[in-house]
């Protein structure tokens, strides 16, 4: 609803292509420069004036720019998905920048510039408007939002502020739903905390286990090549000034006529193995960090599944994390640390069904939140056609939008 889905799908493919081309260009140009430096070592005038030097430098810069652009675009898309989910879960129809700043852990000017950029490139169906409130001179107005809230257990209606407590004031159930109309579409925001007991998979992204396996395999492969490159590097470095080794190599019948040629060949291998060690080492660190992020996401998914209420404050979640952490490691677990880990997991697409929100001046995590689009709340049949003020389901006859009033 708030995302330019077609454009984002295209940009995701573009980012993958840019990343592959960027890695290829940087690797090829760096390899060519290393060969020049090794072959003409000490003759910097020849190296600089070589025909391939300028092209290699140009390709290296282009490759680095491709990698940086693909990573920046990926982070912006993650932010756009995060803000879109936050907007869809909002019941007021208006979001202020200070609230978004606190939710994301940034400052208000950063949020304003980021929202302006995302609105231009990746997002739609909202606008920034001026207000007469001196505390919030500008706010985000969401796309034509109207809403009612009710309990699915007893059918009682409630105000929006009561919905954020996660408890029906009439029967005490936490099985709540909010009915939202946006333009010519209707969707429902459900709290399913009592319908998903002890089910960590509800909070995990569908592909999380596959990503965990892929990163573990990548880590193992990278570790193997790091070990190989390290052995080659240390072997040739230790023998570079070893006269006995050089003499044996010279007498072995290979096409070497002097120690200088042998050392030049050894230097070539040393530089290439060092380059490989740095490159594969970077991949090793990347996969290890991703594995830690996935482990954190799985840990919080397990904890979320044990919480029976639809909302939990960050301070309460930090207390639970400290209680379950090994002895001696709980001191570093602060509410701010926990909150950053959760937000990062949501942005990276590792967690679902939960979102950070601010209600009553307190930061909370909304749990088991499910957004149901274009479905009848009575029979689950698809809603077809435009949604009018008195739209009824063509299958079960239930009035879907007749009770909604502008707020």
C-alpha positions, -999 to 999 in steps of 0.1 A, spaced: 0 0 0 28 24 9 54 8 -13 61 11 -50 63 -27 -52 70 -29 -89 99 -4 -87 113 -21 -56 113 -55 -73 132 -40 -102 156 -23 -79 163 -55 -60 173 -72 -92 194 -42 -102 212 -42 -68 222 -79 -73 235 -72 -108 254 -41 -96 269 -61 -67 281 -89 -90 295 -65 -116 312 -44 -88 329 -73 -73 341 -85 -107 354 -51 -118 372 -45 -85 388 -80 -85 398 -79 -122 413 -43 -120 431 -51 -87 446 -83 -101 458 -64 -132 475 -37 -110 491 -63 -88 506 -80 -119 520 -47 -131 535 -38 -97 551 -73 -94 565 -74 -129 579 -39 -129 585 -36 -92 606 -5 -85 600 10 -119 571 33 -109 574 54 -141 567 24 -163 538 13 -140 522 47 -141 526 51 -179 514 16 -187 483 15 -210 463 -7 -187 470 13 -155 444 41 -162 418 15 -173 424 -6 -142 421 25 -119 389 35 -137 374 1 -134 383 -2 -98 366 31 -90 335 21 -110 334 -13 -92 336 3 -58 309 28 -67 287 -1 -79 291 -20 -47 284 11 -26 253 20 -46 239 -15 -43 244 -15 -5 229 20 -1 199 11 -22 194 -22 -2 194 -2 31 169 23 17 146 -5 6 149 -20 41 139 14 56 110 17 32 97 -17 41 100 -9 78 82 25 75 55 9 53 48 -17 79 47 10 106 23 31 86 0 2 79 -2 -7 116 -10 29 126 -46 36 136 -45 74 139 -39 83 103 -11 108 113 25 101 123 48 127 137 85 127 129 95 128 166 77 95 171 94 79 141 128 92 154 123 76 187 110 43 172 140 41 148 166 54 172 175 84 150 171 121 153 142 140 138 162 158 110 175 124 98 140 110 97 127 140 77 154 137 51 151 99 49 113 101 46 116 127 18 141 105 -1 120 74 4 88 92 -7 106 103 -39 120 68 -47 103 39 -30 71 49 -12 37 65 -19 2 73 -5 12 97 22 22 134 24 39 158 48 16 186 60 20 217 81 2 220 115 -5 247 141 11 226 168 44 243 178 58 209 190 51 192 158 51 218 130 51 190 103 34 156 104 29 127 80 -7 123 69 -14 87 58 -36 77 28 -73 85 36 -75 64 68 -106 56 87 -109 30 114 -129 12 141 -117 -13 167 -135 -43 181 -131 -75 201 -134 -107 181 -145 -126 212 -175 -106 224 -179 -82 195 -175 -51 217 -164 -18 201 -136 2 217 -117 34 211 -84 33 194 -65 42 226 -80 11 243 -68 -11 214 -32 -2 222 -35 -18 256 -41 -51 239 -71 -60 262 -108 -58 256 -125 -37 284 -156 -59 283 -145 -95 283 -107 -92 289 -98 -109 257 -67 -99 237 -82 -112 204 -87 -77 190 -91 -64 154 -89 -30 138 -108 -23 106 -91 2 83 -102 18 50 -75 33 28 -88 48 -4 -109 21 -21 -94 -8 -1 -101 -23 33 -78 -43 55 -78 -56 91 -51 -54 118 -54 -84 141 -37 -92 174 -32 -129 174 -13 -134 207 -37 -160 221 -38 -178 187 -1 -184 184 10 -199 217 47 -211 219 51 -209 181 85 -191 174 80 -198 136 52 -173 136 77 -145 142 104 -158 119 107 -148 82 97 -178 60 132 -180 45 151 -175 78 162 -212 82 173 -214 46 193 -182 50 209 -196 82 220 -227 63 233 -207 33 253 -184 56 267 -213 75 278 -230 43 293 -198 30 311 -193 63 326 -228 61 337 -223 25 352 -189 33 370 -203 63 385 -231 42 399 -207 16 412 -183 43 432 -213 57 445 -221 22 455 -186 14 471 -181 48 493 -212 44 504 -202 9 511 -166 21 532 -177 51 550 -204 31 563 -180 4 570 -152 29 591 -175 51 611 -187 20 615 -154 2 650 -148 17 658 -185 23 689 -191 1 687 -228 5 652 -229 -8 661 -205 -37 691 -226 -46 670 -258 -47 644 -241 -68 671 -228 -92 686 -263 -96 652 -281 -99 652 -276 -137 624 -249 -138 627 -220 -161 645 -197 -137 680 -183 -144 685 -162 -113 674 -156 -77 658 -124 -88 634 -142 -112 625 -166 -84 619 -139 -60 597 -120 -85 576 -151 -90 573 -156 -53 564 -120 -47 536 -124 -73 522 -154 -53 526 -135 -20 506 -105 -33 479 -126 -48 475 -148 -17 474 -116 4 447 -102 -19 428 -134 -17 432 -135 21 417 -100 25 389 -107 0 378 -140 14 384 -127 50 359 -100 43 334 -126 32 342 -146 63 334 -116 86 302 -108 66 288 -143 68 297 -145 105 279 -112 113 249 -124 94 249 -157 113 249 -137 146 220 -115 134 200 -146 125 208 -161 158 196 -130 176 164 -130 155 157 -166 164 163 -159 201 138 -130 201 113 -151 181 114 -178 209 110 -151 236 81 -134 218 63 -168 215 64 -172 253 47 -138 259 9 -141 262 1 -104 258 0 -85 224 23 -58 237 55 -58 258 76 -28 268 113 -26 260 122 -25 297 103 -57 304 119 -74 274 153 -63 286 146 -78 320 136 -111 303 168 -111 282 190 -104 312 173 -133 331 180 -157 303 215 -146 295 246 -164 308 260 -153 341 283 -123 337 269 -112 304 236 -96 316 252 -63 325 256 -52 289 219 -60 280 202 -26 283 167 -16 269 185 4 242 207 -25 232 177 -49 230 156 -24 210 184 -18 184 188 -56 179 150 -60 173 147 -31 149 178 -43 130 163 -78 127 130 -64 114 147 -42 88 168 -71 76 137 -91 71 145 -118 98 115 -111 120 78 -106 111 45 -103 130 61 -77 154 67 -40 152 81 -13 175 55 13 185 51 41 209 19 43 230 13 63 261 48 78 259 63 43 262 82 23 236 67 -12 231 69 -41 208 36 -51 193 34 -89 191 15 -113 169 3 -85 147 -12 -96 115 -24 -74 87 -51 -90 65 -58 -73 32 -87 -77 8 -103 -105 29 -137 -107 46 -134 -109 84 -165 -132 85 -157 -159 59 -122 -150 47 -134 -147 11 -116 -122 -11 -130 -87 -13 -136 -79 -50 -143 -45 -65 -143 -10 -49 -151 -6 -13 -180 18 -7 -195 31 26 -219 1 28 -199 -26 11 -210 -61 20 -193 -95 13 -208 -111 -18 -203 -146 -3 -216 -143 33 -234 -110 31 -216 -94 61 -215 -56 61 -178 -48 60 -176 -10 59 -210 2 68 -200 8 105 -169 28 97 -171 65 102 -145 92 94 -123 101 124 
